[in-house]
Amino acid sequence: MQELETRIVDIDVDSIRNILLLNGAEKVKMENQINDIYDFEDGRLLAEKGYARIRTVNDMLNNKIIYFMTTKKMLSQERFKVMEENEVIINNKNMGEGIFKSLGLVLKESNKKYRESYKLHDCLIEIDINDKKFCPFPYLEIETTSEEKLERVVKLLGYALDDTTSQTIYDILSQRGLLNKVPKGL
């Protein structure tokens, strides 16, 4: 599936929550995640702005653990990020690890984050708060299928399209001098 995706960094989490709730947004996720990023030993997926991932989700709204196996590839990084994403729910983490390893992939890194997600105007609005050692600032990810929907939600949240970025979180961290030798594909 293709999606348009953008980020807004250094957000005021409480203010964003209030705007979303006042405008009738539906809270669809409240979760702690562990994101295990896989690539070939030579890093060719990340070098091409793609990756394979196993995400362990502690779903606090439904009180269950879910495992997602995902591949992502960036198709475009102009005004918005356009990603191809393929994802499936798996029974357990070991199953996914076994499949990735049998394809020659190796674990490159593991990151923890808290994510709170809302649906509004056919957009998914995600508040991400990462482990401070990885990313010390909160940010929004907004995903949808059209530029018009994206712009509507960005404005509703009090921002302009100029406040958004198609950069990966690794590009942003690198620009701020917060990144050592971490892949650039995410």
C-alpha positions in Angstrom: 0.0 0.0 0.0 1.2 3.5 -0.8 0.9 6.3 1.8 1.8 10.0 2.0 3.7 10.6 5.2 5.1 13.7 6.9 6.5 14.7 10.2 6.3 17.7 12.5 9.0 17.7 15.2 9.3 19.3 18.6 5.6 19.2 19.2 3.7 20.2 22.4 2.1 16.8 23.1 -0.6 18.0 25.4 -1.6 20.8 23.0 -1.8 18.3 20.1 -3.9 15.9 22.1 -6.3 18.7 23.1 -6.8 19.9 19.5 -7.4 16.3 18.3 -9.9 15.5 21.0 -11.8 18.8 20.6 -12.1 18.1 16.9 -13.6 14.6 17.4 -10.5 12.5 16.6 -10.8 8.9 17.6 -8.0 7.4 19.7 -7.1 4.2 17.9 -3.7 3.3 19.5 -1.9 3.7 22.8 1.1 1.4 22.8 4.6 0.8 23.8 6.7 -0.5 20.9 10.0 -2.3 20.3 11.1 -1.8 16.7 13.7 -4.3 15.6 15.2 -3.1 12.3 16.7 -5.7 9.9 18.9 -5.4 6.8 21.4 -7.3 4.9 24.9 -7.3 6.3 26.0 -4.8 3.7 23.2 -2.4 4.6 21.7 -2.2 1.1 18.1 -1.9 2.2 18.8 1.1 4.5 21.1 2.7 1.9 18.1 2.7 -0.4 15.8 4.1 2.3 14.1 0.8 3.0 14.1 -1.7 5.7 12.6 -4.8 7.2 11.1 -4.6 10.7 9.6 -6.7 13.5 7.6 -4.5 15.8 6.5 -5.8 19.1 3.4 -3.8 20.3 2.1 -3.7 23.8 -1.4 -2.6 22.9 -2.6 -0.8 26.1 -6.1 0.0 24.7 -6.9 -3.7 24.1 -4.5 -5.2 26.7 -2.6 -7.5 24.3 0.8 -8.0 22.6 0.9 -8.0 18.8 3.8 -8.8 16.5 4.1 -7.1 13.1 6.5 -8.1 10.3 7.0 -5.3 7.9 9.0 -4.2 4.9 9.1 -0.5 3.8 10.6 1.2 0.9 10.7 4.9 0.2 9.4 5.7 -3.3 9.7 9.4 -3.1 11.0 12.0 -0.6 10.0 15.3 -2.2 7.3 17.4 -0.4 6.0 14.3 1.4 7.5 10.9 2.0 5.8 8.3 -0.3 6.3 4.8 1.1 5.5 1.3 -0.1 4.6 -0.7 3.0 3.9 -4.4 3.3 2.9 -5.7 6.7 1.5 -8.8 8.3 0.7 -9.9 11.9 2.7 -12.8 13.0 2.2 -15.3 15.9 5.5 -14.5 17.6 8.7 -12.6 17.3 10.8 -15.7 16.8 8.8 -16.7 13.7 9.6 -13.4 12.1 13.2 -13.4 13.1 13.6 -16.9 11.6 12.1 -15.7 8.3 14.3 -12.6 8.1 17.4 -14.6 9.0 16.6 -17.3 6.4 16.6 -14.5 3.8 20.0 -13.3 5.0 18.9 -10.3 7.0 20.6 -9.4 10.3 19.3 -7.3 13.2 20.8 -3.8 12.8 19.2 -2.0 15.8 16.3 -2.0 18.2 14.4 1.1 19.4 11.7 1.6 22.0 8.9 4.2 21.7 5.5 5.2 23.0 2.9 5.8 20.3 -0.5 7.3 20.6 -2.5 7.4 17.4 -5.7 9.1 16.3 -7.9 9.0 13.3 -9.4 12.2 11.9 -10.5 13.2 8.4 -9.2 10.0 6.9 -5.7 10.6 8.3 -3.7 8.7 10.9 -2.1 11.1 13.3 0.6 9.5 15.5 2.3 11.1 18.5 5.7 9.4 18.9 7.8 9.7 22.1 11.0 7.7 21.7 13.5 6.4 24.2 15.4 9.7 25.0 18.7 8.0 24.2 17.5 7.5 20.6 15.4 10.7 20.0 15.1 13.3 22.7 12.1 15.2 21.2 8.5 14.2 20.5 7.1 14.4 17.0 4.0 13.8 14.9 3.7 11.5 12.0 0.7 12.1 9.7 -0.2 9.5 7.2 -3.0 9.6 4.6 -3.7 9.0 0.9 -4.0 12.5 -0.5 -2.2 15.9 -0.1 -5.6 17.6 0.5 -6.4 15.5 3.5 -2.9 15.9 4.8 -3.0 19.7 4.5 -6.4 19.9 6.2 -5.1 18.1 9.3 -1.8 19.9 9.4 -3.7 23.3 9.4 -6.2 22.0 12.0 -3.3 21.2 14.3 -2.0 24.8 14.0 0.8 24.2 11.6 1.5 25.0 7.9 2.9 22.6 5.3 6.2 24.5 5.7 6.4 23.2 9.3 6.4 19.6 8.0 9.3 17.5 6.8 9.6 14.4 4.6 12.9 13.7 6.2 13.4 10.4 8.0 13.9 10.6 11.8 17.5 9.6 11.2 18.0 12.5 8.8 16.6 14.9 11.4 18.7 13.5 14.2 21.8 13.7 12.0 21.1 17.4 11.1 20.9 18.1 14.8 24.2 16.3 15.6 22.3 13.7 17.6 23.3 10.7 15.5 26.5 8.8 15.4 26.7 5.8 13.0 23.0 4.8 12.7 21.4 3.8 9.4 19.5 6.5 7.4 16.5 4.5 6.2 13.9 5.2 8.7 
